[in-house]
Amino acid sequence: MSGTGKVGVGVVGAGTISDQYLENLTAFPDLDVRFVADIDTARAASQAEKWGVAASGTYDELLADPEIEIVVNLTIPAVHVEVALKAVEAGKNVWGEKPYALDVASGRVLLEAAQAKGVRVAVAPDTILGAGLQTAFRAVREGEIGAPLTGLALFQAPGPESWHPSPEFLYAEGGGPLFDIGPYYLTTLVQVFGSVSRVYAHGSKSRETRVIGSGPKAGTEFPVEVPTHVSALLEFRSGASAQIVFSFDSKLRRTGFVEIAGTEGTAVFPDPNTFEGETLIHDEGDEARTIQPQGSFYTRGTGVLELAQAIRAGRPERVPGELAFHVLEVMVAIAQSAEASEPVEVTSEFTPAASLEPDWDPSVATL
Protein backbone atom coordinates (compact mmCIF):
# COMPACT_ATOMS: atom_id res chain seq x y z
CA MET A 1 0.00 0.00 0.00
CA SER A 2 1.09 3.53 -0.67
CA GLY A 3 2.08 5.66 2.30
CA THR A 4 1.49 8.98 0.58
CA GLY A 5 -1.17 10.68 -1.49
CA LYS A 6 -4.85 9.90 -1.56
CA VAL A 7 -6.10 6.96 0.51
CA GLY A 8 -7.78 4.16 -1.44
CA VAL A 9 -11.22 3.17 -0.19
CA GLY A 10 -13.50 0.20 -0.90
CA VAL A 11 -17.13 0.02 0.22
CA VAL A 12 -18.75 -3.30 1.10
CA GLY A 13 -22.53 -3.25 1.41
CA ALA A 14 -24.55 -1.41 -1.25
CA GLY A 15 -27.77 -1.01 0.72
CA THR A 16 -29.78 2.04 1.75
CA ILE A 17 -27.08 3.77 3.82
CA SER A 18 -24.45 3.43 1.06
CA ASP A 19 -25.90 6.39 -0.87
CA GLN A 20 -25.07 8.90 1.85
CA TYR A 21 -21.61 7.42 2.33
CA LEU A 22 -20.79 7.30 -1.37
CA GLU A 23 -22.05 10.81 -1.98
CA ASN A 24 -19.57 12.15 0.56
CA LEU A 25 -16.66 9.75 0.07
CA THR A 26 -16.52 10.45 -3.67
CA ALA A 27 -16.50 14.20 -2.95
CA PHE A 28 -13.59 14.23 -0.48
CA PRO A 29 -10.34 15.04 -2.33
CA ASP A 30 -8.16 13.07 0.12
CA LEU A 31 -9.96 9.80 -0.74
CA ASP A 32 -9.95 7.57 -3.82
CA VAL A 33 -13.08 5.40 -3.83
CA ARG A 34 -12.06 2.44 -5.94
CA PHE A 35 -14.59 -0.37 -5.44
CA VAL A 36 -18.16 -1.18 -4.33
CA ALA A 37 -18.86 -4.78 -3.23
CA ASP A 38 -22.03 -6.60 -2.27
CA ILE A 39 -23.35 -10.18 -2.18
CA ASP A 40 -25.77 -8.83 -4.80
CA THR A 41 -23.20 -7.86 -7.43
CA ALA A 42 -25.85 -6.23 -9.62
CA ARG A 43 -26.71 -3.88 -6.77
CA ALA A 44 -23.02 -3.15 -6.26
CA ALA A 45 -22.63 -2.36 -9.97
CA SER A 46 -25.63 -0.03 -9.85
CA GLN A 47 -24.21 1.92 -6.90
CA ALA A 48 -20.76 2.09 -8.47
CA GLU A 49 -22.22 3.50 -11.70
CA LYS A 50 -24.43 5.95 -9.82
CA TRP A 51 -21.51 7.45 -7.88
CA GLY A 52 -18.79 7.19 -10.51
CA VAL A 53 -16.79 4.41 -8.86
CA ALA A 54 -14.67 2.54 -11.40
CA ALA A 55 -15.06 -1.05 -10.14
CA SER A 56 -17.58 -3.30 -8.42
CA GLY A 57 -18.10 -6.96 -7.64
CA THR A 58 -17.50 -9.38 -4.79
CA TYR A 59 -15.89 -8.70 -1.44
CA ASP A 60 -12.94 -10.95 -2.29
CA GLU A 61 -12.33 -8.86 -5.41
CA LEU A 62 -12.38 -5.70 -3.29
CA LEU A 63 -9.83 -7.14 -0.86
CA ALA A 64 -7.56 -8.14 -3.76
CA ASP A 65 -7.02 -4.49 -4.75
CA PRO A 66 -3.64 -3.52 -3.20
CA GLU A 67 -4.44 0.20 -3.46
CA ILE A 68 -7.42 -0.06 -1.09
CA GLU A 69 -6.26 0.88 2.41
CA ILE A 70 -9.64 1.37 4.12
CA VAL A 71 -12.64 -0.94 3.86
CA VAL A 72 -15.93 0.81 4.65
CA ASN A 73 -18.13 -1.89 6.18
CA LEU A 74 -21.83 -1.12 5.57
CA THR A 75 -23.12 -4.68 5.96
CA ILE A 76 -25.86 -5.78 8.37
CA PRO A 77 -24.96 -5.86 12.10
CA ALA A 78 -24.95 -9.67 12.27
CA VAL A 79 -21.88 -9.88 10.01
CA HIS A 80 -20.02 -6.70 11.01
CA VAL A 81 -17.26 -8.60 12.83
CA GLU A 82 -16.95 -11.35 10.21
CA VAL A 83 -16.56 -8.81 7.39
CA ALA A 84 -14.18 -6.61 9.39
CA LEU A 85 -11.97 -9.55 10.41
CA LYS A 86 -11.59 -10.56 6.78
CA ALA A 87 -10.42 -7.04 5.94
CA VAL A 88 -8.01 -7.03 8.88
CA GLU A 89 -6.52 -10.36 7.78
CA ALA A 90 -5.98 -8.82 4.34
CA GLY A 91 -4.03 -5.98 5.97
CA LYS A 92 -6.74 -3.37 5.46
CA ASN A 93 -7.91 -0.71 7.89
CA VAL A 94 -11.65 -0.72 8.58
CA TRP A 95 -14.33 1.90 9.06
CA GLY A 96 -17.55 0.18 10.12
CA GLU A 97 -21.16 1.16 10.60
CA LYS A 98 -22.47 0.73 14.12
CA PRO A 99 -22.82 -1.39 16.13
CA TYR A 100 -19.17 -2.41 16.39
CA ALA A 101 -20.21 -5.98 17.24
CA LEU A 102 -23.14 -7.81 18.82
CA ASP A 103 -21.23 -9.23 21.79
CA VAL A 104 -18.17 -8.30 23.82
CA ALA A 105 -16.20 -11.46 23.02
CA SER A 106 -16.27 -11.00 19.24
CA GLY A 107 -15.66 -7.27 19.63
CA ARG A 108 -12.53 -8.03 21.65
CA VAL A 109 -11.36 -10.54 19.04
CA LEU A 110 -11.66 -7.89 16.33
CA LEU A 111 -9.82 -5.26 18.36
CA GLU A 112 -6.99 -7.63 19.23
CA ALA A 113 -6.74 -8.88 15.64
CA ALA A 114 -6.37 -5.33 14.35
CA GLN A 115 -3.73 -4.51 16.95
CA ALA A 116 -1.79 -7.67 16.09
CA LYS A 117 -1.95 -6.89 12.36
CA GLY A 118 -0.99 -3.25 12.83
CA VAL A 119 -4.16 -1.87 11.23
CA ARG A 120 -6.95 0.30 12.56
CA VAL A 121 -10.61 -0.44 13.16
CA ALA A 122 -12.80 2.63 13.59
CA VAL A 123 -16.58 2.57 13.93
CA ALA A 124 -19.54 4.92 13.55
CA PRO A 125 -21.07 7.16 14.64
CA ASP A 126 -19.01 9.91 13.07
CA THR A 127 -21.74 12.38 14.02
CA ILE A 128 -19.40 13.31 16.89
CA LEU A 129 -17.13 14.91 14.25
CA GLY A 130 -19.88 17.18 12.93
CA ALA A 131 -20.07 20.90 13.63
CA GLY A 132 -22.99 20.49 16.04
CA LEU A 133 -21.47 18.08 18.54
CA GLN A 134 -17.91 19.35 18.14
CA THR A 135 -19.12 22.83 19.10
CA ALA A 136 -20.96 21.38 22.10
CA PHE A 137 -17.88 19.42 23.22
CA ARG A 138 -15.70 22.51 22.92
CA ALA A 139 -18.20 24.56 24.95
CA VAL A 140 -18.17 22.05 27.81
CA ARG A 141 -14.39 21.61 27.69
CA GLU A 142 -13.90 25.37 27.74
CA GLY A 143 -15.89 25.65 30.98
CA GLU A 144 -19.20 27.07 29.74
CA ILE A 145 -21.12 25.01 32.35
CA GLY A 146 -18.34 24.43 34.86
CA ALA A 147 -17.52 20.81 35.68
CA PRO A 148 -20.02 18.42 34.03
CA LEU A 149 -21.89 16.36 36.63
CA THR A 150 -24.96 14.65 35.14
CA GLY A 151 -26.46 13.80 31.79
CA LEU A 152 -29.91 13.05 30.38
CA ALA A 153 -30.47 11.42 26.97
CA LEU A 154 -33.88 10.72 25.41
CA PHE A 155 -34.95 9.03 22.20
CA GLN A 156 -38.66 8.15 22.01
CA ALA A 157 -40.47 7.33 18.76
CA PRO A 158 -43.04 4.86 17.37
CA GLY A 159 -40.35 2.79 15.60
CA PRO A 160 -38.92 2.70 12.07
CA GLU A 161 -41.22 0.08 10.51
CA SER A 162 -43.63 2.78 9.30
CA TRP A 163 -41.06 4.26 6.89
CA HIS A 164 -38.21 1.73 6.50
CA PRO A 165 -38.86 -0.71 3.60
CA SER A 166 -36.94 -3.57 5.29
CA PRO A 167 -36.97 -2.94 9.06
CA GLU A 168 -36.77 -6.56 10.23
CA PHE A 169 -33.07 -6.36 11.17
CA LEU A 170 -33.83 -3.39 13.43
CA TYR A 171 -35.92 -5.68 15.63
CA ALA A 172 -33.55 -8.66 15.54
CA GLU A 173 -30.44 -9.33 17.64
CA GLY A 174 -28.16 -6.31 17.29
CA GLY A 175 -31.11 -4.00 16.72
CA GLY A 176 -33.82 -2.42 18.82
CA PRO A 177 -33.47 1.13 20.10
CA LEU A 178 -30.49 0.16 22.29
CA PHE A 179 -28.18 -1.11 19.54
CA ASP A 180 -29.61 0.94 16.66
CA ILE A 181 -29.99 4.33 18.35
CA GLY A 182 -27.89 3.91 21.49
CA PRO A 183 -24.48 4.34 19.84
CA TYR A 184 -25.23 7.98 18.92
CA TYR A 185 -26.25 8.98 22.42
CA LEU A 186 -23.82 6.81 24.37
CA THR A 187 -20.85 7.88 22.24
CA THR A 188 -21.82 11.50 22.90
CA LEU A 189 -22.12 10.97 26.65
CA VAL A 190 -18.78 9.18 27.02
CA GLN A 191 -17.04 11.93 25.02
CA VAL A 192 -18.18 14.29 27.80
CA PHE A 193 -17.85 12.12 30.91
CA GLY A 194 -15.28 9.49 29.93
CA SER A 195 -15.60 5.78 30.64
CA VAL A 196 -18.72 4.18 32.15
CA SER A 197 -18.09 2.01 35.22
CA ARG A 198 -21.52 0.50 35.94
CA VAL A 199 -25.09 0.42 34.58
CA TYR A 200 -28.51 -0.43 35.96
CA ALA A 201 -31.25 -0.92 33.38
CA HIS A 202 -34.79 -2.03 32.59
CA GLY A 203 -36.15 -3.22 29.25
CA SER A 204 -39.56 -4.13 27.85
CA LYS A 205 -41.29 -5.16 24.63
CA SER A 206 -44.71 -3.74 23.75
CA ARG A 207 -45.68 -6.50 21.30
CA GLU A 208 -44.29 -9.66 19.75
CA THR A 209 -44.73 -8.71 16.08
CA ARG A 210 -44.77 -5.56 13.96
CA VAL A 211 -45.96 -4.76 10.44
CA ILE A 212 -43.96 -3.13 7.63
CA GLY A 213 -45.70 0.09 6.63
CA SER A 214 -44.05 1.09 3.36
CA GLY A 215 -42.28 -0.23 0.28
CA PRO A 216 -42.76 -3.51 -1.61
CA LYS A 217 -43.16 -5.52 1.64
CA ALA A 218 -45.86 -3.24 3.13
CA GLY A 219 -48.30 -5.23 5.22
CA THR A 220 -45.80 -8.00 6.04
CA GLU A 221 -45.73 -9.04 9.69
CA PHE A 222 -42.37 -9.86 11.29
CA PRO A 223 -41.18 -10.91 14.77
CA VAL A 224 -39.78 -8.59 17.43
CA GLU A 225 -36.81 -10.31 19.09
CA VAL A 226 -35.39 -7.57 21.34
CA PRO A 227 -36.67 -5.03 23.91
CA THR A 228 -38.25 -2.01 22.24
CA HIS A 229 -37.99 0.24 25.32
CA VAL A 230 -34.82 0.54 27.40
CA SER A 231 -34.06 2.88 30.29
CA ALA A 232 -30.85 2.94 32.30
CA LEU A 233 -28.74 4.74 34.86
CA LEU A 234 -25.05 5.06 33.92
CA GLU A 235 -22.29 5.63 36.45
CA PHE A 236 -18.97 7.00 35.14
CA ARG A 237 -15.48 6.48 36.55
CA SER A 238 -15.29 10.26 36.98
CA GLY A 239 -18.13 10.14 39.53
CA ALA A 240 -20.66 11.62 37.09
CA SER A 241 -23.93 9.92 36.15
CA ALA A 242 -26.48 9.93 33.34
CA GLN A 243 -30.00 8.69 32.72
CA ILE A 244 -31.05 7.38 29.30
CA VAL A 245 -34.30 6.32 27.60
CA PHE A 246 -34.29 4.66 24.17
CA SER A 247 -37.73 3.64 22.92
CA PHE A 248 -39.56 2.48 19.80
CA ASP A 249 -42.83 2.38 21.80
CA SER A 250 -43.80 6.04 22.14
CA LYS A 251 -46.36 7.86 19.99
CA LEU A 252 -44.92 11.08 21.41
CA ARG A 253 -41.63 11.80 19.67
CA ARG A 254 -38.77 13.05 21.79
CA THR A 255 -35.61 12.60 19.76
CA GLY A 256 -32.21 14.19 19.66
CA PHE A 257 -32.24 15.20 23.33
CA VAL A 258 -28.97 15.27 25.27
CA GLU A 259 -28.65 17.52 28.31
CA ILE A 260 -25.46 17.99 30.33
CA ALA A 261 -25.71 19.67 33.75
CA GLY A 262 -22.60 21.14 35.34
CA THR A 263 -21.59 23.11 38.40
CA GLU A 264 -22.19 26.46 36.68
CA GLY A 265 -24.89 25.75 34.11
CA THR A 266 -26.59 23.28 31.78
CA ALA A 267 -25.90 22.59 28.10
CA VAL A 268 -28.50 21.24 25.71
CA PHE A 269 -26.69 19.48 22.88
CA PRO A 270 -27.86 19.18 19.27
CA ASP A 271 -29.29 15.87 18.03
CA PRO A 272 -26.45 13.29 18.28
CA ASN A 273 -27.82 11.57 15.17
CA THR A 274 -27.05 14.65 13.06
CA PHE A 275 -23.98 16.65 12.14
CA GLU A 276 -25.32 20.15 12.84
CA GLY A 277 -27.49 22.06 15.32
CA GLU A 278 -27.06 24.74 17.96
CA THR A 279 -25.88 24.32 21.53
CA LEU A 280 -27.99 26.03 24.21
CA ILE A 281 -26.41 27.16 27.47
CA HIS A 282 -28.63 27.78 30.51
CA ASP A 283 -26.81 29.65 33.27
CA GLU A 284 -27.52 32.83 35.22
CA GLY A 285 -29.99 34.48 32.84
CA ASP A 286 -33.64 33.66 32.21
CA GLU A 287 -32.96 33.03 28.52
CA ALA A 288 -30.64 30.39 27.17
CA ARG A 289 -27.52 31.50 25.31
CA THR A 290 -27.14 30.04 21.84
CA ILE A 291 -23.78 28.88 20.47
CA GLN A 292 -23.84 28.48 16.71
CA PRO A 293 -22.15 25.38 15.28
CA GLN A 294 -18.67 25.74 13.84
CA GLY A 295 -17.00 22.98 11.86
CA SER A 296 -17.87 20.43 9.20
CA PHE A 297 -21.46 20.04 8.01
CA TYR A 298 -20.67 17.01 5.86
CA THR A 299 -22.54 13.89 6.97
CA ARG A 300 -21.76 10.15 7.08
CA GLY A 301 -18.32 9.33 5.78
CA THR A 302 -16.44 12.12 7.55
CA GLY A 303 -15.12 9.50 9.96
CA VAL A 304 -13.58 7.62 7.03
CA LEU A 305 -11.83 10.80 5.94
CA GLU A 306 -10.59 11.60 9.46
CA LEU A 307 -9.29 8.02 9.72
CA ALA A 308 -7.48 8.39 6.39
CA GLN A 309 -5.84 11.64 7.47
CA ALA A 310 -4.83 10.07 10.79
CA ILE A 311 -3.23 7.12 8.98
CA ARG A 312 -1.19 9.45 6.76
CA ALA A 313 -0.20 11.66 9.72
CA GLY A 314 0.70 8.69 11.94
CA ARG A 315 -1.57 9.90 14.74
CA PRO A 316 -4.56 8.30 16.51
CA GLU A 317 -7.94 8.66 14.81
CA ARG A 318 -10.69 10.45 16.74
CA VAL A 319 -13.28 7.64 16.50
CA PRO A 320 -11.11 4.63 17.38
CA GLY A 321 -12.01 1.00 17.94
CA GLU A 322 -11.35 1.40 21.66
CA LEU A 323 -14.19 3.95 21.86
CA ALA A 324 -16.53 1.71 19.85
CA PHE A 325 -15.61 -1.32 21.99
CA HIS A 326 -16.36 0.60 25.19
CA VAL A 327 -19.75 1.73 23.86
CA LEU A 328 -20.43 -1.87 22.82
CA GLU A 329 -19.62 -3.13 26.31
CA VAL A 330 -21.91 -0.46 27.79
CA MET A 331 -24.79 -1.54 25.52
CA VAL A 332 -24.26 -5.22 26.30
CA ALA A 333 -24.14 -4.39 30.02
CA ILE A 334 -27.42 -2.47 29.69
CA ALA A 335 -29.03 -5.45 27.95
CA GLN A 336 -27.71 -7.84 30.63
CA SER A 337 -28.84 -5.58 33.45
CA ALA A 338 -32.32 -5.22 31.95
CA GLU A 339 -32.63 -9.00 31.72
CA ALA A 340 -31.24 -9.75 35.19
CA SER A 341 -32.65 -6.70 37.02
CA GLU A 342 -29.31 -6.03 38.70
CA PRO A 343 -26.31 -3.71 38.18
CA VAL A 344 -23.63 -4.77 35.70
CA GLU A 345 -20.02 -3.59 35.78
CA VAL A 346 -18.24 -2.21 32.70
CA THR A 347 -14.53 -3.06 32.64
CA SER A 348 -13.13 -1.40 29.50
CA GLU A 349 -11.80 2.15 29.45
CA PHE A 350 -10.83 4.72 26.83
CA THR A 351 -9.63 8.31 26.64
CA PRO A 352 -11.90 10.82 24.81
CA ALA A 353 -10.29 12.38 21.75
CA ALA A 354 -9.33 16.03 21.53
CA SER A 355 -11.77 18.33 19.77
CA LEU A 356 -11.38 19.09 16.09
CA GLU A 357 -10.33 22.56 15.07
CA PRO A 358 -13.39 24.62 14.04
CA ASP A 359 -11.87 25.19 10.58
CA TRP A 360 -11.47 21.45 9.77
CA ASP A 361 -12.87 21.13 6.25
CA PRO A 362 -13.28 17.73 4.51
CA SER A 363 -13.54 19.46 1.13
CA VAL A 364 -9.94 20.71 1.34
CA ALA A 365 -7.20 18.45 -0.03
CA THR A 366 -4.46 17.83 2.56
CA LEU A 367 -2.71 14.72 1.23
N, C-alpha and C positions, 0 to 999 in steps of 0.2 A: 504494500500500500504506500501511496505517496505521503510524505510528511509535510508537504507544502501545498499551497494553492487551495482551490475549492475542495470541499469534502464530498465524496461520492455517497449518495443515499439510495437505498432501495426500500420500497414500501411493500409489505406483505399484508394482504387483507384489503380487498377492493369494495368493501361494503359502504354503508351510508356515511360513516364518519370520514371516509377517505377523501371525499370531495373537499371538505374544509382544509384538511391537511395538504392535499396536493395543490390547492389554490395558493396556499402560502409558501410551501416548500419550493415550488417552481418559480416563485417571485423573489426569493432571497438570493442575492448575488453570491453569497459565500457557499452556497450549496449547488451540487450537480445531481439532480434527480435522474437516475439512470434506468430504473427498472420498477415495474409494478407486477406483483405476483399474487396469485389466488388459486385455491383449489378449482375454482371455475375460471379457466384460462380465458374464456370468451369475455367474462366480466372484467378480468384484468386488462385484456386488450382494449376494451371499450374505454376504461378509465385512462389508460396510457394515451390513447388517441385524443381523448377529450382534453387532457392537460399537457399535451406535447411532450410526453416522455417517450424516448426512442425505443425502449424494449419492454416486453412483457412475457409472462409465461409462468412456469412453476417456481416454487420456492427453491428447489435445488438449483435451478438455472440462475436465480438471483444470487444465491450464495457462491456460485462459481465465478462471478464477476470480481476480479481482484481489485478493481477500482472502487468498489462499494465498501465504505468504512463504517457506515451506520445503517443498521436495519431498523426501519420504523414498523413496529409490530402492532397492527390494527386488527388482529384476529379476535375471536370471541374469548371471554375470560377463561373458559375451561381449558384452553390450550396455550394461554399466555406463556407459561413457564416452558412447556415443551418446545414452542417455536423459538423462544429466546435462547434456550440452552443450545439449540442447533446452531444459531447464529454465533453464540459464544465459542462453541467448538470449532467453528470455521474462522475464528479470529476476528469476528466483527463486533463492534460496539452496538449497543441496542438502545433505542428509545421505544418504550412500550406504552400503550394505553393502559389506564387503570382498569381493574385493580392489578397490582404487581403480581399477586398470586392468590390462590384460594385458601392456602393453608401455610402456616409458619414453616413447616418442615421443607416444603418444596421451595418456598421463598428463600430460605437459608441456603439450600443447595445451589440455587441460581446465583446468589450473591457470592458464595465461596468459589463457584466455578469461574465467575468473571474475574475475581481477584487472582485466582491461580493462573488464568490465561493472560492476565495483564490488559484486559479490556474493561469497558465501562458499561454499566446497565443503569439507565436513567428511566424514570417512569412518570407519566402524567399524574396530577394535573400541572400543566404549565401556566394555568391561570395566575399562579403566584408570581409570574414574571410580567404580567400585564400592568399597565399604568395605574389601574385602580388599586389593586392590592399592594403594589410596590409603594405607592404614595402613602397608603395606610400604614404599612410597616415602617416607613421612614418617620412618619409622624409619631408613632409610639416610641420608636428608638431614639428620637430626638427629644423626648420628654413631654410631649403635648398633654399627656394625661398622668404624668408622674409614673410611678412604678406600676405595671399592670398586675392586677390581683385576681380578677375573675373574668370568665367569658360565658357568653350565651349564644348558642347557634341553633337556628330553627329552619327546617325545611318541611313544609306540610303541603300536600297536593293530592288530587284524586288518584294519581298513577298514570303512567305513560301509555297504557293500552288504548286510550281513546284516540291518540294521534300517531303512535308508532306502528308501522305496518307489520313488524315482526317482533313483538315485545316479549315473546316467551322466555328468552334468555334472561330478561330483567327480573323474572320471578323464579328463576332456577338457582341452584347453588352458585354463589359468586355474584348474585344480583340482589334484588330487594333494595330498599332505600339505603341500607347500611353500606353495602359494597358498591352500589351504583352512584349514590350521591355523597356518601360519607367521605370519600377521599378529598373532595373539594373543601369541605368544612374542617375536617380534621387536619389536613395539611396546613390550612390557614392558621388554625389554633396553635399547632406545635411550632410554627414559625414565630409566633409571638411568645409563647410560654416555655418552649423547649420540650424535653422528653416527658411523656406520660409515665407515671409510676404504677397507677392502679385504676381500675374502672369498676363501677357497679351499675348494672343495666337491667332493663326489662324489655321484653319483646312480645308482640302479639300479631295475630293474623286475622283479618276481618272476615275472610271467606276462603274456601278451598279452591275455587276456580274463578277465572276472569274471562272476559270476552273481548276479542280484538275489535276495535271500533272503526278502523279505516284500512284502505288498501285492498288488495286482491283477496286477503284472508278475512275480511270483515265478517263478523258473526261467528267466527271460530272460537270455541271454548278451549281453554288450556289450564293446566294445573298450576297452583301457587305452592311452591315448595319451601319458601323462606318467610320469616316474619315481615310483615308489611308496615309495622310501626315499631320503632325502637327509640327508647329514651335512655339516657345514661348520665352519670356523674363521673367526670374525669378528674383525677388528682395528678398534679405534675410534680416532678422532682424539685422544682423551684419553690414549692409550697402553694402555688396558685391552684385554682380549680376552675372547671367549666361544666355547664350543663348543656346537653344536646338533645334535640328531638328530630328524628328523620322519619317521615311518614308518607306512605302512598294511600292513606285511608281518610284524608281530610277533604271535605268539599270546600272548606275555607282555605284558600291558598295563602301561605306565608312562606315565601321563598327568598333566598338570598340574604338572610338576616344573620349577621355576626356582630355581636356587641362586646367590647372589651372595656371593663371598668378598672380604673386605676386610682392611685392615691389622690390625684389632683383633678380627675375628670373622667369622662367616658367617651370612647370612640365608637361610632357606628360605621362599620366597614361596608364597602360595596359588595355586591353579590359575588361570592367566591367561585361561582360557575361562569363568570364573565371576565373580560380583560379590561374593563373600564369602570366608570362610576366614581362618584364623589365620596369623600370621607367627611363625616360630621363629627364635630367635637363639642361635647356638652361640658362646660365648666362653670365659671362664676356667673355668666350672664343668663338671662331668661331664654335667649335665642341661641340655637346651635351655630357654631362657626363652621363654614364650609371650606374644605381644602380641595381644590380642583386637581384632578389626576394629571400627573406628569410622567411620561415614559412612552412605552410602545403600546399601540392600540391594535397591533396585529393579533390574530387569534391562534387557534391550535396549530402547532408546528414551531412556535417560537422556542420551545424547549429543545427541539432538535437542533435549531440554529445555535442556541447557547451552548449546547453540548459540543457541537462541531467547533465553535470558537475556543472552548475550553481545551479540547483535544489538541488543537494547533498551538495554543499558548502554554500547554503543559501545566495547567492549573485545574483545581477541582471544579466540576460543574455545579450549578446552583440547585439542581433538582436531582440529587444523586440517589443511587439505589439504597443507601443507608436510610435516607429519609423515607422512601417508599416502603422499605421493609419495616420500619418503625410504625408507620401508619397502618400497614397490614397487620402487624401484631396487635395494635390497638383495636382494630376492627374485629379480629378473631377473638380477642379478650372480651369485647362487648358481646359478641354472639354467645360465647361460653358463659358469661355472667348472666345473660338473659335466660339461658336455658337452665342454669343451675341455681339461680336466685341467690348468688353469693358473690363477693368481690373477687376479682381476678387480677393478679399482678402482671405488670408488663416489664420485661427484663431488658429489652434493647434500648440503646440510647443513640442520639445523634446530636450534632451541633448545627443550629440554624445557619444558613448561608448569609453572607453580607448582602445588603441591598444593592440593586443595580443603580448605576448612575442615571439620573433623570433623562439624560440625552442619549441613552442607548437606543440605537435605531437599526432594526433588522434590515431595512432597505439599503443600508450603506455597506458597500464592499469593504471588508477589512483583511481579507486573506489574499 
